[in-house]
Amino acid sequence: MTSAPSRPAALTDTASGLCPYGEATRGAAGASDAAGRGGASGPQDPFGLLDLFGEGFVRDPYPWLDSLRAEAPVHRDPATGLWLISRYEDIRRVLLDPAAFRPDNAQHAITPLGVPALRVLARAGFRVRPALANNASASHAGLRRVVTRFFNAERVAAAVPVIERVADELLDTVCTEIDTTDGSDLFGAFAHTLPCRVMMELLGIHGLDTTTLVRWSDASLELFWGRPSPERQLELAALVGEFHQWLTSLVSDRTAPADSFVGALVRHRLPDGELLDLETAVGACFFVFIAGQSTTGQLIATVLRSALAEPGLWPRPGHEEGLAKAWVEEVLRREPPVTTWRRVTAHAVELGGTPLPAGAELLLMLMGSGSDPEVFENPEEMRPHRANSRHHLAFGVGRHRCPGASLARTEAAVALRAAARRLPGVRLTAEAAHSPVLDLLSFRAPLRVPVASSPEGSPAL
């Protein structure tokens, strides 16, 4: 069992640029106007040292999240200008009321992009119109139906043999590597690659290697949800531009079969009867391809690392019926890969007893909502088969709930089950305690899951 987190030291020791999505949230420069809007940090602000990108928060966000929920459930962060919403019921209310809390800012760049990076994107023709996660228009429902059709329960059930086959192929390589070198990294060799290969097979994507798609997707996440330097922005923008050009070429090919994902998109008609325009179709693909493999890979990595770290658990998910699914659900509740999401108020509104003006940018602390003791008993403990574990908000709720939730759950459970069955004798190495963690605004996961053979056993071939 995981022990209860300690109080952050900061609470006891403390005396806008444009991006292709529209106006970005202010970065550190936004702190200068915080005092005029009641968000200034200082001796009276117990959260003055909170840094959403800082090592302390990234490594162990739970003390901060618990303190925010208890003491400042609607808190304005002066460094980003975002209002941090941390209570389960408040977050659920926001997600269920898209009229008052719009998704327009969901994919804005958190760090304003510099002119050089914007020029790189412009030369690549990069422009992604609202399609899914950031779409509040009448076109959203129809687009969502197109996407959901390819990730419904029937298709996911039919995909299980594909997931199992790909998992076994990747684990063959892992087993060989462990036998040869006595170690492997389950993130790079397995978790990060599995969902990309599965998605490409399910959506009929050919002519592109998985390494390239993974690199493009990871670059997109870092550029729009990270804090890259101006130099790093240029590198990332070049990769995102390549990604966009490939997607545009893919969607422009009107010969795609009507029963394929791309074929269904390009034949979709908007509410006014017009065919879906190219830019919106590319926007839908951009979101689906990233969510379908990068975030699912992050989930699998977190599931594997947590299962290996939990005393007495490994390798039980490989043979105990239902345990893999139950463990995945607890990870989604406690440590989801999508840790936050954004909304903007359409008009002045009160939330959690705090008045918010029109245009207030909200950061929904999804990760913290899964540890709300008002909803989940002893939330710091990992309890497979918890009665209400599926009440978590890891996939959102309402009209913008993740359409790929069922596939992500299934891939993670199959991956855990296969790894525990094929690698019953592995353990996390000492390096795991210091492995890097993805430190983006809305995404968090271990970037390495280093394992080695235990003295008691070896990988099952």
C-alpha positions as CSV (number, residue, x, y, z in Angstrom):
1,M,0.0,0.0,0.0
2,T,1.1,3.5,-0.7
3,S,1.5,5.7,2.4
4,A,-0.2,9.0,2.7
5,P,1.7,11.9,1.1
6,S,3.4,14.5,3.3
7,R,2.6,18.2,3.2
8,P,4.6,20.1,0.7
9,A,7.6,21.9,2.2
10,A,6.5,25.1,0.4
11,L,3.3,25.2,2.6
12,T,5.3,25.1,5.8
13,D,8.6,26.8,5.0
14,T,7.3,29.8,2.9
15,A,7.1,33.1,4.7
16,S,0.8,35.6,-24.4
17,G,1.9,34.8,-27.5
18,L,-0.1,33.3,-30.4
19,C,0.1,29.7,-31.5
20,P,-1.7,27.9,-34.4
21,Y,-4.6,27.1,-32.1
22,G,-5.2,30.8,-31.2
23,E,-4.2,32.8,-28.2
24,A,-2.0,30.9,-25.8
25,T,-2.2,31.0,-22.0
26,R,0.4,33.4,-20.6
27,G,3.6,31.8,-19.4
28,A,5.9,33.1,-16.6
29,A,5.5,36.6,-18.0
30,G,1.8,36.5,-16.9
31,A,2.9,36.7,-13.3
32,S,3.3,40.5,-13.6
33,D,-0.4,41.1,-13.8
34,A,-1.4,38.7,-11.1
35,A,-1.4,41.2,-8.3
36,G,-4.2,43.2,-10.0
37,R,-6.4,40.2,-10.2
38,G,-6.0,38.7,-6.8
39,G,-3.4,36.1,-7.7
40,A,-0.1,37.5,-6.6
41,S,2.3,35.2,-4.8
42,G,4.1,36.4,-1.7
43,P,4.4,35.8,2.0
44,Q,0.6,35.5,2.4
45,D,0.2,33.0,-0.4
46,P,0.9,29.4,0.9
47,F,1.1,28.3,-2.7
48,G,3.7,30.9,-3.8
49,L,6.3,28.2,-4.5
50,L,4.1,26.0,-6.5
51,D,5.6,25.3,-9.9
52,L,3.5,23.1,-12.2
53,F,6.7,22.3,-14.2
54,G,9.1,22.0,-11.2
55,E,10.9,18.9,-10.2
56,G,9.1,18.7,-6.9
57,F,5.6,18.9,-8.3
58,V,6.4,16.5,-11.2
59,R,8.1,13.9,-9.0
60,D,5.4,14.0,-6.3
61,P,2.3,16.1,-7.1
62,Y,0.1,14.5,-4.4
63,P,1.0,16.7,-1.4
64,W,0.3,19.8,-3.5
65,L,-2.9,18.4,-5.0
66,D,-4.2,17.4,-1.5
67,S,-3.4,20.8,-0.1
68,L,-5.0,22.7,-3.0
69,R,-8.1,20.6,-2.7
70,A,-8.3,21.2,1.1
71,E,-7.3,24.8,1.3
72,A,-7.7,26.5,-2.1
73,P,-9.9,24.4,-4.4
74,V,-10.2,27.2,-6.9
75,H,-6.8,28.8,-6.9
76,R,-5.2,31.2,-9.4
77,D,-1.7,30.3,-10.3
78,P,0.2,33.5,-11.1
79,A,2.9,31.9,-13.1
80,T,0.6,30.6,-15.7
81,G,-2.6,32.7,-15.2
82,L,-4.6,29.5,-14.9
83,W,-7.2,28.9,-12.2
84,L,-6.4,25.5,-10.7
85,I,-9.6,23.5,-10.0
86,S,-8.9,20.5,-7.7
87,R,-12.1,19.1,-6.2
88,Y,-13.8,16.2,-7.9
89,E,-17.3,17.7,-7.9
90,D,-16.1,21.1,-9.2
91,I,-14.2,19.4,-12.1
92,R,-17.2,17.2,-12.9
93,R,-19.5,20.2,-13.0
94,V,-17.2,22.0,-15.4
95,L,-16.9,19.0,-17.7
96,L,-20.7,18.5,-17.8
97,D,-21.4,22.2,-18.6
98,P,-19.7,23.0,-21.9
99,A,-21.9,26.0,-22.4
100,A,-20.6,27.8,-19.4
101,F,-17.1,26.2,-19.5
102,R,-15.9,26.1,-23.1
103,P,-13.2,23.8,-24.5
104,D,-11.7,26.5,-26.8
105,N,-8.4,26.7,-25.0
106,A,-7.9,22.9,-24.6
107,Q,-5.1,22.8,-27.1
108,H,-3.5,26.2,-26.8
109,A,0.3,26.3,-26.3
110,I,1.0,26.8,-22.6
111,T,4.3,28.4,-23.5
112,P,4.0,31.2,-26.0
113,L,5.6,30.2,-29.3
114,G,8.3,32.5,-30.5
115,V,8.3,34.1,-34.0
116,P,11.0,31.7,-35.4
117,A,9.0,28.6,-34.3
118,L,5.8,30.1,-35.7
119,R,7.5,30.7,-39.0
120,V,8.6,27.1,-39.2
121,L,5.1,26.0,-38.6
122,A,3.7,28.5,-41.2
123,R,6.1,27.2,-43.8
124,A,4.8,23.7,-43.2
125,G,1.2,25.0,-43.6
126,F,0.4,24.1,-40.0
127,R,-3.1,25.1,-39.0
128,V,-5.3,22.8,-37.0
129,R,-8.9,23.9,-36.8
130,P,-11.2,22.9,-33.9
131,A,-12.3,19.3,-34.4
132,L,-12.7,17.3,-31.2
133,A,-11.2,18.2,-27.8
134,N,-11.3,21.9,-28.5
135,N,-14.5,22.1,-30.5
136,A,-17.6,23.7,-29.1
137,S,-19.4,24.2,-32.4
138,A,-22.3,22.3,-33.9
139,S,-19.9,20.2,-35.9
140,H,-18.5,18.4,-32.8
141,A,-21.2,15.8,-32.3
142,G,-21.0,14.5,-35.9
143,L,-17.2,14.4,-35.9
144,R,-17.3,12.6,-32.5
145,R,-19.7,10.0,-33.9
146,V,-17.3,9.3,-36.8
147,V,-14.4,8.8,-34.4
148,T,-16.3,6.8,-31.9
149,R,-17.5,4.3,-34.5
150,F,-13.9,3.2,-34.9
151,F,-13.3,2.8,-31.1
152,N,-16.7,1.3,-30.0
153,A,-17.0,-1.8,-27.8
154,E,-17.4,-4.2,-30.7
155,R,-14.3,-3.0,-32.6
156,V,-12.3,-3.0,-29.4
157,A,-13.3,-6.6,-28.6
158,A,-12.3,-7.6,-32.1
159,A,-9.0,-5.8,-31.7
160,V,-7.9,-7.9,-28.6
161,P,-6.1,-10.6,-30.8
162,V,-4.2,-7.8,-32.6
163,I,-3.1,-6.3,-29.3
164,E,-2.1,-9.7,-27.9
165,R,-0.1,-10.5,-31.1
166,V,1.8,-7.2,-31.1
167,A,2.4,-7.4,-27.4
168,D,3.9,-10.9,-27.7
169,E,6.1,-9.8,-30.7
170,L,7.5,-6.9,-28.7
171,L,8.0,-9.1,-25.6
172,D,9.9,-11.6,-27.6
173,T,12.5,-8.9,-28.1
174,V,12.4,-7.9,-24.5
175,C,13.0,-11.5,-23.3
176,T,15.9,-11.8,-25.7
177,E,17.4,-8.6,-24.4
178,I,17.0,-9.6,-20.8
179,D,18.6,-13.0,-21.5
180,T,21.5,-11.3,-23.2
181,T,22.1,-8.3,-21.1
182,D,20.1,-9.1,-17.9
183,G,18.1,-5.9,-18.4
184,S,15.6,-4.0,-20.5
185,D,13.5,-0.8,-20.5
186,L,9.9,-1.7,-20.7
187,F,9.0,1.9,-21.7
188,G,11.0,2.1,-24.9
189,A,10.9,-1.5,-25.9
190,F,7.3,-2.2,-25.1
191,A,4.9,0.4,-23.6
192,H,5.8,3.2,-26.0
193,T,5.6,1.1,-29.2
194,L,2.6,-1.2,-28.6
195,P,-0.2,1.3,-28.9
196,C,1.4,2.9,-32.0
197,R,1.6,-0.4,-33.8
198,V,-1.9,-1.3,-32.8
199,M,-3.4,2.0,-33.8
200,M,-1.7,1.9,-37.2
201,E,-3.1,-1.6,-37.8
202,L,-6.6,-0.8,-36.6
203,L,-6.9,2.5,-38.7
204,G,-5.2,1.0,-41.8
205,I,-2.2,3.3,-41.7
206,H,0.6,2.1,-44.0
207,G,3.9,3.4,-45.3
208,L,5.2,4.9,-42.1
209,D,7.4,3.4,-39.4
210,T,6.2,3.5,-35.8
211,T,9.4,5.3,-34.7
212,T,8.6,8.3,-36.8
213,L,5.0,8.6,-35.7
214,V,6.0,8.3,-32.1
215,R,8.6,11.0,-32.5
216,W,6.1,13.3,-34.2
217,S,3.5,12.8,-31.5
218,D,5.9,13.3,-28.7
219,A,7.2,16.5,-30.3
220,S,3.6,17.8,-30.6
221,L,3.0,17.2,-26.9
222,E,6.2,18.9,-25.8
223,L,5.7,21.9,-28.1
224,F,2.1,22.7,-27.0
225,W,2.1,21.4,-23.4
226,G,5.7,21.8,-22.4
227,R,8.1,24.6,-21.5
228,P,10.6,24.4,-24.3
229,S,13.3,27.0,-24.8
230,P,13.3,29.0,-28.0
231,E,16.0,26.8,-29.4
232,R,14.0,23.6,-28.5
233,Q,10.8,25.2,-30.0
234,L,12.5,25.3,-33.4
235,E,13.5,21.6,-33.2
236,L,10.0,20.6,-32.2
237,A,8.3,22.9,-34.7
238,A,10.2,21.2,-37.5
239,L,8.9,17.8,-36.4
240,V,5.4,19.0,-35.9
241,G,5.5,20.6,-39.3
242,E,6.5,17.2,-40.8
243,F,3.7,15.5,-38.9
244,H,1.2,18.0,-40.2
245,Q,2.4,17.7,-43.8
246,W,2.1,13.9,-43.6
247,L,-1.4,14.1,-42.1
248,T,-2.4,16.5,-44.8
249,S,-1.1,14.2,-47.5
250,L,-2.9,11.3,-45.9
251,V,-6.3,13.1,-45.7
252,S,-5.9,14.6,-49.2
253,D,-5.9,11.1,-50.6
254,R,-9.5,10.7,-51.5
255,T,-9.0,7.1,-52.6
256,A,-9.1,5.9,-49.0
257,P,-11.7,3.1,-48.5
258,A,-15.0,4.4,-47.2
259,D,-14.8,1.9,-44.3
260,S,-11.4,3.2,-43.2
261,F,-10.9,5.9,-40.6
262,V,-9.5,8.4,-43.0
263,G,-12.1,7.5,-45.6
264,A,-15.0,8.0,-43.2
265,L,-13.6,11.4,-42.2
266,V,-13.2,12.8,-45.7
267,R,-16.7,11.7,-46.6
268,H,-18.3,13.1,-43.5
269,R,-20.7,16.0,-44.0
270,L,-21.1,18.9,-41.6
271,P,-24.4,20.1,-40.2
272,D,-24.9,22.4,-43.2
273,G,-24.4,19.5,-45.6
274,E,-21.0,20.5,-46.8
275,L,-18.2,17.9,-46.9
276,L,-15.7,18.1,-44.0
277,D,-13.0,20.6,-44.9
278,L,-9.4,19.4,-45.1
279,E,-8.1,21.4,-42.2
280,T,-10.7,20.1,-39.8
281,A,-10.1,16.5,-40.9
282,V,-6.4,17.0,-40.3
283,G,-7.2,18.4,-36.9
284,A,-9.3,15.3,-36.0
285,C,-6.4,13.0,-37.1
286,F,-3.9,15.1,-35.2
287,F,-5.9,14.6,-32.0
288,V,-6.7,10.9,-32.5
289,F,-3.2,9.9,-33.5
290,I,-1.6,11.5,-30.5
291,A,-4.2,10.4,-28.0
292,G,-4.3,6.9,-29.6
293,Q,-0.7,6.2,-29.1
294,S,1.3,8.7,-27.0
295,T,-1.1,9.0,-24.1
296,T,-1.9,5.3,-24.2
297,G,1.8,4.5,-24.1
298,Q,2.2,6.7,-21.1
299,L,-0.7,4.8,-19.4
300,I,0.9,1.4,-20.1
301,A,4.3,2.6,-18.8
302,T,2.6,3.8,-15.6
303,V,0.6,0.6,-15.2
304,L,3.7,-1.5,-15.6
305,R,5.9,0.5,-13.3
306,S,3.3,0.7,-10.5
307,A,2.5,-3.0,-10.8
308,L,6.2,-3.9,-10.5
309,A,6.6,-1.6,-7.5
310,E,3.6,-2.8,-5.6
311,P,4.6,-5.4,-3.0
312,G,3.2,-8.8,-3.6
313,L,1.5,-7.9,-6.9
314,W,3.8,-9.0,-9.7
315,P,3.3,-11.4,-11.5
316,R,-0.3,-12.1,-10.4
317,P,-1.9,-10.0,-13.2
318,G,-0.6,-12.6,-15.7
319,H,-2.9,-15.4,-14.4
320,E,-5.5,-14.0,-12.0
321,E,-8.7,-13.3,-13.8
322,G,-9.7,-9.6,-13.8
323,L,-6.7,-8.4,-11.9
324,A,-5.1,-6.7,-14.8
325,K,-8.2,-4.7,-15.6
326,A,-8.8,-3.8,-12.0
327,W,-5.2,-2.6,-11.6
328,V,-5.5,-0.4,-14.8
329,E,-8.6,1.2,-13.3
330,E,-6.8,2.1,-10.1
331,V,-3.9,3.6,-12.0
332,L,-6.4,5.7,-14.1
333,R,-7.9,6.9,-10.8
334,R,-4.7,7.6,-8.9
335,E,-2.1,8.3,-11.6
336,P,-3.7,9.0,-15.0
337,P,-1.5,9.9,-18.0
338,V,-3.6,12.9,-18.7
339,T,-3.2,14.8,-15.5
340,T,-5.0,18.1,-16.3
341,W,-7.2,19.6,-19.0
342,R,-8.3,23.1,-19.8
343,R,-11.5,25.1,-20.1
344,V,-12.4,28.8,-20.3
345,T,-15.5,30.5,-18.8
346,A,-18.0,31.7,-21.3
347,H,-19.4,34.2,-18.8
348,A,-19.0,35.2,-15.2
349,V,-19.7,32.3,-13.0
350,E,-19.2,31.0,-9.4
351,L,-17.3,27.8,-8.9
352,G,-16.5,26.2,-5.6
353,G,-17.7,29.4,-3.9
354,T,-15.2,31.5,-5.9
355,P,-16.5,34.1,-8.4
356,L,-14.8,33.8,-11.8
357,P,-14.9,36.4,-14.6
358,A,-15.7,35.7,-18.2
359,G,-12.7,34.4,-20.0
360,A,-11.1,32.8,-17.0
361,E,-8.7,30.0,-18.0
362,L,-9.2,26.9,-15.9
363,L,-6.9,24.0,-15.3
364,L,-8.8,20.9,-14.2
365,M,-6.6,18.8,-12.0
366,L,-7.8,15.4,-13.2
367,M,-5.1,13.6,-11.3
368,G,-6.0,15.2,-8.0
369,S,-9.7,14.5,-8.5
370,G,-9.0,10.8,-8.4
371,S,-7.6,11.2,-4.9
372,D,-10.5,13.3,-3.5
373,P,-11.4,11.6,-0.1
374,E,-14.9,12.9,-0.5
375,V,-15.3,10.4,-3.3
376,F,-12.7,7.7,-2.9
377,E,-12.0,6.1,0.5
378,N,-8.3,6.0,1.5
379,P,-7.5,7.3,-2.0
380,E,-3.7,7.0,-1.5
381,E,-4.0,3.2,-1.4
382,M,-4.0,1.2,-4.6
383,R,-7.0,-1.1,-4.2
384,P,-7.8,-3.3,-7.2
385,H,-11.5,-4.0,-7.4
386,R,-12.4,-0.8,-5.5
387,A,-16.2,-0.5,-5.8
388,N,-16.3,2.9,-7.3
389,S,-12.9,3.0,-9.1
390,R,-14.6,3.7,-12.5
391,H,-16.1,6.9,-11.2
392,H,-12.7,8.6,-11.8
393,L,-12.5,11.4,-14.4
394,A,-9.3,10.3,-16.2
395,F,-11.2,10.2,-19.5
396,G,-13.3,13.2,-18.8
397,V,-17.1,13.1,-18.7
398,G,-19.9,14.4,-20.8
399,R,-19.8,15.3,-24.5
400,H,-16.0,15.6,-24.6
401,R,-15.3,12.3,-22.8
402,C,-12.4,10.5,-24.5
403,P,-13.8,8.4,-27.4
404,G,-10.8,6.0,-27.2
405,A,-11.3,5.2,-23.5
406,S,-12.3,1.6,-24.1
407,L,-9.4,0.9,-26.4
408,A,-6.9,2.5,-24.0
409,R,-8.2,0.5,-21.0
410,T,-8.1,-2.7,-23.1
411,E,-4.5,-2.1,-24.4
412,A,-3.2,-1.4,-21.0
413,A,-4.8,-4.5,-19.4
414,V,-3.6,-6.7,-22.3
415,A,-0.1,-5.2,-22.0
416,L,0.0,-5.8,-18.2
417,R,-1.3,-9.3,-18.5
418,A,1.1,-10.2,-21.2
419,A,4.1,-8.7,-19.5
420,A,3.4,-10.4,-16.2
421,R,2.9,-13.7,-17.9
422,R,6.0,-13.5,-20.1
423,L,8.3,-11.8,-17.5
424,P,7.2,-13.3,-14.2
425,G,10.8,-13.2,-12.8
426,V,11.7,-9.5,-13.4
427,R,12.0,-6.7,-11.0
428,L,12.5,-3.0,-11.2
429,T,16.1,-2.0,-10.9
430,A,17.5,0.6,-8.5
431,E,17.6,3.0,-11.4
432,A,13.8,3.1,-11.5
433,A,13.7,5.4,-8.5
434,H,15.6,8.1,-10.3
435,S,14.2,7.5,-13.8
436,P,13.0,10.7,-15.7
437,V,9.4,11.6,-15.6
438,L,7.4,13.3,-18.4
439,D,7.0,16.9,-17.1
440,L,4.3,18.4,-19.4
441,L,1.4,20.5,-18.2
442,S,-1.2,17.9,-19.0
443,F,0.8,14.7,-19.3
444,R,2.8,12.7,-16.8
445,A,4.4,9.2,-17.0
446,P,7.7,7.5,-16.3
447,L,10.1,7.8,-19.3
448,R,11.9,4.6,-18.3
449,V,10.8,1.4,-16.7
450,P,14.1,-0.4,-16.2
451,V,13.9,-4.1,-15.2
452,A,16.2,-7.0,-14.6
453,S,15.9,-10.6,-13.8
454,S,15.2,-11.4,-10.2
455,P,17.5,-14.0,-8.5
456,E,14.4,-16.2,-8.1
457,G,13.4,-16.3,-11.7
458,S,13.9,-15.4,-15.3
459,P,11.8,-14.3,-18.2
460,A,9.4,-16.9,-19.6
461,L,10.2,-17.5,-23.3
